[in-house]
Amino acid sequence: MELLEAIQKRHSVRSYEERAIEKETGEALAAFINQCNQESGLHMQLVLNEPKAFSGIMAHYGKFSGVRNYIAIVGKKASDLEEKCGYYGEKVVLKAQQLGLNTCWVAMTYSKIKSAFQIDSGEKLCLVIAIGYGTTQGNSHKIKQPQEVMQTDGPAPEWFQKGVEAALLAPTAMNQQKFMFSLSGKTVSAKAGMGFYSKIDLGIVKYHFEIGAGKENFNWAS
């Protein structure tokens, strides 16, 4: 499965089968997480067979069921931490989709089980990603029109349009889609709007934009 196909097929899933992630799949996912950690400096961790985080009242409120596995998104406290967590967390999400797994970003409706993962000095847990075999493949969400989230000086080139279309398929907190992509020549700037977890959302949509547009076609604004 190519990444664009993974983007199109991935939907948030809150209900999971109570079965373990297959050994080879778990090993491939853990190796990819380690690769992302080395690249980003994050401390993301795959937590397997740990049902307590999603067995409390908050998880029930969030309509989660059967969650026994999740990814703890941990990193060093910094001004760019949330955006980095979104970018690399979504890399892991799409890799999981390619491996036949389902996922859901979870910001609040879980319990922190401190013995399940490690938080080193100067680090913080930003959020988690539920992962496993979904009882369904989830449903698509309502999305904005491309022109609502893009600004250009003239006609938008095809690669830019494809990048925006991929970004609109990204998961965002409460499906708020509060972001804007602007184009000047071959330089693209992406800005987060006001809203819950909008910086994490920005990291997620920037990764989607890169996949849709092709990194070779543009540069991010500094």
Stockholm file with secondary structure:
# STOCKHOLM 1.0

chainA/1-222         MELLEAIQKRHSVRSYEERAIEKETGEALAAFINQCNQESGLHMQLVLNEPKAFSGIMAHYGKFSGVRNYIAIVGKKASDLEEKCGYYGEKVVLKAQQLGLNTCWVAMTYSKIKSAFQIDSGEKLCLVIAIGYGTTQGNSHKIKQPQEVMQTDGPAPEWFQKGVEAALLAPTAMNQQKFMFSLSGKTVSAKAGMGFYSKIDLGIVKYHFEIGAGKENFNWAS
#=GR chainA/1-222 SS CCHHHHHHHCCBCCBBCSCCCCHHHHHHHHHHHHHHHHHHCCCCEEECSCCGGGSSHHHHHTTCBSCCCEEEEEEECCTTHHHHHHHHHHHHHHHHHHTTCEEEEESSSSCCCGGGSCCCTTEEEEEEEEEECBSSCCCCCCCCCGGGSEEESSSCCHHHHHHHHHHHTSCCGGGCCCEEEEEETTEEEEEECSSTTHHHHHHHHHHHHHHHHCGGGCEECC
#=GC SS_cons         CCHHHHHHHCCBCCBBCSCCCCHHHHHHHHHHHHHHHHHHCCCCEEECSCCGGGSSHHHHHTTCBSCCCEEEEEEECCTTHHHHHHHHHHHHHHHHHHTTCEEEEESSSSCCCGGGSCCCTTEEEEEEEEEECBSSCCCCCCCCCGGGSEEESSSCCHHHHHHHHHHHTSCCGGGCCCEEEEEETTEEEEEECSSTTHHHHHHHHHHHHHHHHCGGGCEECC
//
